[in-house]
Amino acid sequence: MTASEDFDLVIVGASFAGLTAARAAALRGLKVLVLEAKKDPGARIHTTGILVKEAAEERDVPDSLVRPVSMVRLYSPALRHVDLATRGYYFLTTDMPGLMRWLAAEAERAGAKIRCAAKVTRAHRMQERIELPEHGVTARFLLGADGARSTVAEIFGLGRNRRLLIGMEQEFAQVEGLDERFLHCFLDSRLAPGYIGWVAPAPKVIQVGLATDDRHRPDMAAFRRHLSRLFAFDEEHIVERRSGVIPCGGIVRPFADGNVMLVGDAAGMVSPLTAGGIQMAFRFGRRAGQLIADHLKRGGGLPQEVLARELPALMHKRAMRWLLERRPPNRIYDFLIGSWPMRRLAAGTFFHDRALPPSPLPRNAGKEREQ
Ligand SMILES: Cc1cc2nc3c(=O)[nH]c(=O)nc-3n(C[C@H](O)[C@H](O)[C@H](O)COP(=O)(O)OP(=O)(O)OC[C@H]3O[C@@H](n4cnc5c(N)ncnc54)[C@H](O)[C@@H]3O)c2cc1C
């Protein structure tokens, strides 16, 4: 029998949370290994990957991998729209495979090892350590950053994500008629019950996506038919299709037990309202890496006890999710679109910081781009 290699920290999952945690822990001097099921962290991406401004402030990313979009065009089911912007606010659409590979390279540069094509299916406690026999390694601490359907949570009896949204997306090389200055978002209780549809101009492609609650399956063909009054989609221009689930039930309990902890989607760290999880994956991935290092090297308290005090309550967002799940009739959206309460609500949801004054839209905003 070959001897196991010992690590301070083994992280399952090389994505936003796992790679950010790996970098932070390795910089603090831990011997870190990341185990990733895919053959390359940039392969088979399951997310749109839009960074809200707060996520871009959490983690600096290369400008060459992102595209800033500062305005949102919000549509009602009848495709009436309102344009929204807030001074200084922006989203970054991303070259996701490129960004994921860059995050991996940064973690490695800090000293972490990343092993790909290394799916974890088994792990157990062995005295003070965790053993992962199929990979021949042991760890003083195990961090599950393995997404919404976490194997680490399952193996160690931790809390599981019970409420999920289902997201589906198609990437197009081009879409005729699209005003690329906007992130286009679509309210529709029939096509997107519990969430929204979107068309986002990314650095290299146009992303067309739809998410629903888990009692419905997103119908991309119906969504594209619905949008055909606005844009022309050509099937031949599809370059990628993807789907995935998004936790929307809040933080799982318990998210840790002794020297095993969850972070990112695995821990349910996703805004229940916007379904954005990258910002929290960056923030709490970094904090998890720091706190585990402080615990193992510097006599700090249990990471989960410190992290629990830092987690957001998300009460307002959970209330809004409750409302969305009631599936407001489409005629209500059509009636309210453009109204002051709807604009306030939408601005609060998209731009978070309601204290900022509204930005004057560029003079030609609201008109389609001249072809
Ligand atoms: C369609 C869709 C669109 C989205 N759009 C956005 C958006 O625009 N903006 C935003 O903020 N959020 C978005 N989200 C949510 C966002 O993608 C997640 O919150 C984010 O990816 C969470 O990062 P993570 O590192 O926690 O987990 P994940 O990104 O899910 O990564 C988990 C990693 O673990 C690996 N893994 C899983 N199981 C194992 C195993 N047993 N062994 C080894 N490796 C394993 C996986 O291969 C994966 O690499 C979207 C989600 C979906 C589904």
Ligand as a Chemical Component Dictionary entry (heavy atoms), coordinates in Angstrom:
data_LIG
# 
_chem_comp.id                   LIG 
_chem_comp.type                 NON-POLYMER 
_chem_comp.pdbx_formal_charge   0 
_chem_comp.three_letter_code    LIG 
# 
loop_
_chem_comp_atom.comp_id 
_chem_comp_atom.atom_id 
_chem_comp_atom.alt_atom_id 
_chem_comp_atom.type_symbol 
_chem_comp_atom.charge 
_chem_comp_atom.model_Cartn_x 
_chem_comp_atom.model_Cartn_y 
_chem_comp_atom.model_Cartn_z 
_chem_comp_atom.pdbx_ordinal 
LIG C1  C1  C 0 -27.275 29.016 -15.534 1  
LIG C2  C2  C 0 -26.651 29.747 -14.357 2  
LIG C3  C3  C 0 -26.323 31.082 -14.477 3  
LIG C4  C4  C 0 -25.753 31.764 -13.408 4  
LIG N1  N1  N 0 -25.397 33.073 -13.575 5  
LIG C5  C5  C 0 -24.790 33.746 -12.570 6  
LIG C6  C6  C 0 -24.352 35.070 -12.766 7  
LIG O1  O1  O 0 -24.438 35.612 -13.875 8  
LIG N2  N2  N 0 -23.787 35.734 -11.725 9  
LIG C7  C7  C 0 -23.636 35.144 -10.482 10 
LIG O2  O2  O 0 -23.143 35.800 -9.551  11 
LIG N3  N3  N 0 -24.029 33.872 -10.274 12 
LIG C8  C8  C 0 -24.593 33.159 -11.295 13 
LIG N4  N4  N 0 -24.965 31.859 -11.113 14 
LIG C9  C9  C 0 -24.636 31.238 -9.818  15 
LIG C10 C10 C 0 -23.124 30.964 -9.775  16 
LIG O3  O3  O 0 -22.724 30.284 -10.942 17 
LIG C11 C11 C 0 -22.744 30.144 -8.564  18 
LIG O4  O4  O 0 -23.220 30.788 -7.404  19 
LIG C12 C12 C 0 -21.228 29.962 -8.495  20 
LIG O5  O5  O 0 -20.771 29.225 -9.614  21 
LIG C13 C13 C 0 -20.844 29.225 -7.206  22 
LIG O6  O6  O 0 -19.473 28.966 -7.214  23 
LIG P1  P1  P 0 -18.899 27.756 -6.365  24 
LIG O7  O7  O 0 -17.414 27.843 -6.492  25 
LIG O8  O8  O 0 -19.499 27.726 -5.017  26 
LIG O9  O9  O 0 -19.451 26.423 -7.066  27 
LIG P2  P2  P 0 -19.468 25.946 -8.560  28 
LIG O10 O10 O 0 -19.188 27.053 -9.502  29 
LIG O11 O11 O 0 -20.724 25.175 -8.736  30 
LIG O12 O12 O 0 -18.237 24.930 -8.667  31 
LIG C14 C14 C 0 -18.216 23.672 -8.057  32 
LIG C15 C15 C 0 -17.002 22.936 -8.596  33 
LIG O13 O13 O 0 -16.874 21.709 -7.899  34 
LIG C16 C16 C 0 -16.615 20.661 -8.828  35 
LIG N5  N5  N 0 -17.120 19.423 -8.219  36 
LIG C17 C17 C 0 -18.406 19.117 -7.939  37 
LIG N6  N6  N 0 -18.474 17.898 -7.343  38 
LIG C18 C18 C 0 -17.199 17.440 -7.257  39 
LIG C19 C19 C 0 -16.628 16.244 -6.732  40 
LIG N7  N7  N 0 -17.374 15.292 -6.172  41 
LIG N8  N8  N 0 -15.285 16.089 -6.810  42 
LIG C20 C20 C 0 -14.492 17.054 -7.368  43 
LIG N9  N9  N 0 -15.000 18.206 -7.880  44 
LIG C21 C21 C 0 -16.329 18.406 -7.812  45 
LIG C22 C22 C 0 -17.386 21.087 -10.069 46 
LIG O14 O14 O 0 -16.900 20.433 -11.237 47 
LIG C23 C23 C 0 -17.140 22.593 -10.078 48 
LIG O15 O15 O 0 -15.952 22.924 -10.741 49 
LIG C24 C24 C 0 -25.524 31.118 -12.166 50 
LIG C25 C25 C 0 -25.830 29.765 -12.047 51 
LIG C26 C26 C 0 -26.376 29.075 -13.122 52 
LIG C27 C27 C 0 -26.693 27.606 -12.978 53 
# 
loop_
_chem_comp_bond.comp_id 
_chem_comp_bond.atom_id_1 
_chem_comp_bond.atom_id_2 
_chem_comp_bond.value_order 
_chem_comp_bond.pdbx_ordinal 
LIG C1  C2  SING 1  
LIG C2  C3  SING 2  
LIG C2  C26 DOUB 3  
LIG C3  C4  DOUB 4  
LIG C4  N1  SING 5  
LIG C4  C24 SING 6  
LIG N1  C5  DOUB 7  
LIG C5  C6  SING 8  
LIG C5  C8  SING 9  
LIG C6  O1  DOUB 10 
LIG C6  N2  SING 11 
LIG N2  C7  SING 12 
LIG C7  O2  DOUB 13 
LIG C7  N3  SING 14 
LIG N3  C8  DOUB 15 
LIG C8  N4  SING 16 
LIG N4  C9  SING 17 
LIG N4  C24 SING 18 
LIG C9  C10 SING 19 
LIG C10 O3  SING 20 
LIG C10 C11 SING 21 
LIG C11 O4  SING 22 
LIG C11 C12 SING 23 
LIG C12 O5  SING 24 
LIG C12 C13 SING 25 
LIG C13 O6  SING 26 
LIG O6  P1  SING 27 
LIG P1  O7  DOUB 28 
LIG P1  O8  SING 29 
LIG P1  O9  SING 30 
LIG O9  P2  SING 31 
LIG P2  O10 DOUB 32 
LIG P2  O11 SING 33 
LIG P2  O12 SING 34 
LIG O12 C14 SING 35 
LIG C14 C15 SING 36 
LIG C15 O13 SING 37 
LIG C15 C23 SING 38 
LIG O13 C16 SING 39 
LIG C16 N5  SING 40 
LIG C16 C22 SING 41 
LIG N5  C17 SING 42 
LIG N5  C21 SING 43 
LIG C17 N6  DOUB 44 
LIG N6  C18 SING 45 
LIG C18 C19 SING 46 
LIG C18 C21 DOUB 47 
LIG C19 N7  SING 48 
LIG C19 N8  DOUB 49 
LIG N8  C20 SING 50 
LIG C20 N9  DOUB 51 
LIG N9  C21 SING 52 
LIG C22 O14 SING 53 
LIG C22 C23 SING 54 
LIG C23 O15 SING 55 
LIG C24 C25 DOUB 56 
LIG C25 C26 SING 57 
LIG C26 C27 SING 58 
# 
